[in-house]
Amino acid sequence: MFALSACAPEPGGQGEPLFPDLERYTGLGESPEDWASSQFWDWWGDGRAELSGYRLVVGRYGAPREAELALIYVTEPHDRRSWIKDDHVEEPHRVNVMKLNQNVEFLTGIYPYSVMTSVFAPVDRYRPEPFSPVRIVHSVQEWCGAYTHLLWPGSERYRSLRLSYFAHEGERVREVEADGPLLYEDALLVQLRELDGPFAGGGDWEGRLVPELWRLRAGHRGTDPVSARITREEGVYEHQGEEVPVTRFRLQAEEYERIFQVERDLPRRILGWSTSTGEEAELLATERLAYWELNRPGDESWREALGLDARGSLPPGAGNAPAGGCPQ
C-alpha cells in the first residue's frame, strides 16, 4: 500500500491492555469520513521522517533557558484497539497516524531537563477537524524524578492519566467532558501545517482548548480545557535572512497568546513561534531521513545537519539565554 516509517520493535508480548475500551472510547467510526489524499501520501508515504532542529528559549525557575528542540514527523500504522504502533496489524484494526515527537533538552543549573511530547493523529479524516489526535503522551525527566502524562481524546470527553513523583499530582486517572468543540494545543503543531486540507475550513476557530501539557506541567496546573480562539492572516516572516510567505496563526487562550509562523508553500513547515510567556522557537534546518537506521558510530553528524549538538547534549553554559528571553 504505502511505505510507512517505523522504529525497530522490541521483543516481548504486549500483555493485558491498561484500558481495554480505547477503541470504543475514542469514538472513531468503522471507516473515515474522507481518506487522506494521494498528494499527502506522495510526500508522507516514502518511508522517511521529517526532522527539524530549532533554537528554543524556554523559561524555568524564573530564568530563560537556551534549549535544543527537535520536531520529528512520521507516518505509522497503529492498532485502534490500543492506539499503539503495530507494523503488522491488519484491517479492520489498522489506522495510519501522523506521529509527532517533540523533544526538548535544556539545563537548569547543575541538572538537565529532557521533555518529550508525542502526538498521534489519524491521517484519514474520522472527525470534522483534520488530524484530530487520538493519543498524546508527555514525559519529563530531570534529577528530581520522572513525570508522565497521557491523554486519550474521545469524541465527547478525554481521559487523562498522570504519573508523578509530586504528592499534589500523584498517580491519577480522570475523565473530562469536552463540552463543545475541543482542540489540544500540542496537536496544533500538526494541524496548523494543513498537510492535507485547511485548518478550521480555512477560517478562524473558536471553542475549548486543552493547554500544552508541558505548560501545565511547568505551572503545576490541572488539565481542564479553557476558552480559546485561533485567527489566521497571510503575511511574510523573516527567516534566515529571507522574507518567506507564511500563514500566521494567533492562539489566544485566556491571558495566554501564542503565534505560529507556518510556511505558505509545501512542505508548510513551522518556521517558528513566540508566546506571551516569552518562549521563542526558530527553525534551523530540516532533513528527511529514515532516522531509526542512523544509530551507528558516526551518524551523530546528522545532528549537525539539523543544527543540533553532535554530542547529543548541550554544551557547558547553555543553560542561560541572552537577555530578553522568557520570564518564569
VENUR-V40370 format. One line per field, one symbol per residue. ss: DSSP state (A for helix, B for strand, O for the rest). phi: phi as a letter, one per 30 degrees, with the letter a starting at -180 (. if undefined). psi: psi as a letter, one per 30 degrees, with the letter a starting at -180 (. if undefined). Layout:
# VENUR-V40370
ss = ???
phi = ???
psi = ???
This chain:
# VENUR-V40370
ss = OOBOOOOOOOOOOOOOOOOOOAAAAOOOOOOOOBOOOAAAAAAAOBOOBBBBBBBBBBBBOOBBBBBBBBBBBBBBBBBOOOOBBOOOOOOOOBBBBBBBBBBBBBBBOOBBBBBBBBBBBBOOBOOOOOOOBBBBBBBBBBOOBBBBBBBBBOOOBBBBBBBBOOOOOOBBBBBBBOOOOBBBAAAAAAAOOOOOOOAAAAOOBBBBBBOOAAAAAAOOOOOOOBBBBBBBBBBBBBBOOBBBBBBBBBBBBOOBBBBBBBBOOOOOOBBBBBBOOOOBBBBBBBBBBOAAAOOOOOOOAAAAAOOOOOOOOOOOOOOOOOOOOOOO
phi = .bdcdadddcdjddidddbdcdddddidddbddacedddddeccccibcccbcbdbcbcahibdbdbcbbcbcadbdbcddbhbdbdcdcdccdbdbccccccbbacbidbccbbbbccbbedddcbecehddcabbbbbbaddlcbbbbbbdcdbabcbbcbbddddchbbcbbbddhjebbbeddddcdddhdakddhijcdbblcbddeddddddchcdcddbdabbcbacabbdbhibdcdbcccccbbhdcbbccccedcedhdddlabbddjdbbbdcabbcbdddccbcejdddddddcicdddibddeiddbcdejdddd
psi = dljkkklklklllfakkejfgeeeefgklellfklkleeefeeggggllkkkkkkkklkkhgkkkklkkkkjkkklkljfffhkkjfgklkgfkkklkkkkjkkklkjbfllkjkkkkkjkkfljflekkhklfkkkkkkklfealkkkkkjkaffllkkjkjlfkefeajkklkkkehakklkeefffeeffhfhlkkhggalkkbkkjlkeeeeeeghlagkllklkklllkalkjjhgkjkklkjkjkkjbfkkkkkjkkflkghljfllllfgfkkkkkelkkjlifffiglkfffffeefgglkffglklkfgfkllkfaka.
